[in-house]
Amino acid sequence: MDPLSAALSQRPVLILDGALATELERRGCHIADPLWSAKILLEQPELIQAIHYEYFEAGADVAITASYQATIPGFMRRGLSEREAVELIQRSVTLAREARDRFWSLQGLASGRMRPLVAASIGPYGAFLHDGSEYRGNYGLSAKALKEFHRPRMAALLAAAPDLLACETIPCLEEACTLTELLEEFPGAVAYMSFSARDGGHTAQGEPIAQAVAAVASHPQVVAVGVNCTAPRFIQELIGHIRSVTDKPIVVYPNSGETYDPLRQSWIGRSESACLATYAPDWFHAGARLIGGCCRTSPQDIKALAAWARSSFQ
């Protein structure tokens, strides 16, 4: 049994961590950069590790690595060699694993919790473009080119031994299918596939979410499916559409409800993140089994989610 399925066999719900990039920004890091949070792998890796640790303390059962926007071409464009780029990508996994292991050795056994997992983030091609297209899709790129883009990063991340891959904020069906096909080149790997959505029924590119999920959920290496970096107000309806086409575990980790403006490189609108723990019971009863937060959420949001899980299921 893969690590995620094994964990879900022990617990009715797993709590994911929250935002990494916007949490780094909140703590003074400048991430208005084509590398986004991956820039901090170069500058302050110890801060990334500290945030991972804080999320574990808050109650996260799964940490997602700082590799969302860490790509070999992105680092090479910054002047690094291919070898240096691969090492940085692998460092993202090492930082999360070391934070997990330190937390477990100091606090885990006495906490009564399960040993947390590390999910290596694979962001969409649109994240590399750094133009907001992870919320639009429509890259104009062939499936072959997408596969060539994703393959070396997937190989690098898996070589660093995460528990699973987190293919996240995927805006379109074609990219999700490409990533699913690519998994077959790594037979021992498992992943969850999480889409970005424009509303309560469609991917960011506009395909019906049920169609997109159905296309990948039956693959044996895809162990969970869902949505992330989507406003909380859409999550309940999205879970319903996903549940209609699969019985695999559903993962949801919405953003704060604000909207990212790629021109201003800032978030606009009203935050709903204070409602995550309030929404969680309904999301769970609708079918979600992995619940966390994405952009503009914080360790406090995850602490509240973990408190809900403890009070509901222990």
Secondary structure, DSSP 8 states (H G I E B T S, - for coil): --HHHHHHHH-S-EEB---SHHHHHHTT----STTTTHHHHHH-HHHHHHHHHHHHHHT-SEEE-TTTT--HHHHHHTT--HHHHHHHHHHHHHHHHHHHHHHIIIIIHHHT----EEEEEE--HHHHHTSSGGGT------HHHHHHHHHHHHHHHHHT--SEEEEEEE-SHHHHHHHHHHHTTSTT--EEEEE-BSSSSBBTTSSBHHHHHHHHHTSTTEEEEEEESS-HHHHHHHHHHHHTT--S-EEEE---S-EEETTTTEEES---GGGHHHHHHHHHHHTEEEE---TT--HHHHHHHHHHHHHHH-
